[in-house]
Amino acid sequence: MKLYFSQKFIPYIEAIGFTVLLLFRAFSQTPHVVFKRKEIIEQMYISGVGSLFVVSIVSVFTGMIMGLNTGLGLRDFGAEGQIGLLLTITLTREMSPFMTSLILAASVGSAMAAEIGTMKVSEEIDALEVMSINPVRYLVMPRIFGFSIMVPVLCIYSSTLGILGGAIVGHFQLGIDILSYFQDVKDRVSSIPGLKDLYVGIFKGYVFGLLIATISCSQGLRTEGGAIGVGQTTRKAVVISFLTVIFFGYVITAIFYK
């Protein structure tokens, strides 16, 4: 029983410990942010501009799907005019941080894990350490900082496009007055509960960004076994990121809205 426990769970505990420690080591490099600003901006560009097209398409269609489903459901009660309010709440609070993070985990996070994993198996990271270059400062810190800054920005962008997608469906398929739709959106966003939804959504995006970037870098640094190991690392980074985002999404919602 003891041997089974050791073989089954200790590797997971070691991986979690390594990832948490890596996050602290990355934050300990904060005084060097000024010197690594070029690399951080490069990572922001890769995460933000590089993902803009996919995030835009997914956000618009998510807003349209949610708008249509919500509107058809509310029509039975004669309340389809409320979809602007409901979409604003759902997108800013939950859906935009969630879907934006999953898109970035699958696209940018996987590439991050594969890049660092390839450097690990080709012994480039060992070479950095031999040259007295700190791999955390050189590779990990810029990726974690750049990625975690861009995710909240993309969450706001995604919410905006989702609300616009809902407006298109609401006006052309459900016959809702477009001015009253956007008036509902404006009233909600400018209210105290609406601002809370917005801040919680931004906070979620930042936490998800930290988690995805740290997990991807951690998996990359723990890569073993050549090209096959890089493939397994990429898959693990995406799967673990997905599960972590779902778990922490629930925890944050429970904390702020219990």
Secondary structure, DSSP 8 states (H G I E B T S, - for coil): -HHHHHHHHHHHHHHHHHHHHHHHHHHTTGGGTTTTHHHHHHHHHHHHGGGHHHHHHHHHHHHHHHHHHHHHHHHTTT-GGGHHHHHHHHIIIIIHHHHHHHHHIIIIIHHHHHHHHHHHHTTHHHHHHHTT--HIIIIIHHHHHHHHHHHHHHHHHHHHHHHHHHHHHHHHTS---HHHHHHHHHHHHHSHHHHHHHHHHHHHHHHHHHHHHHHHHHHHHT--SHHHHHHHHHHHHHHHHHHHHHHHHHHHHHHHH-
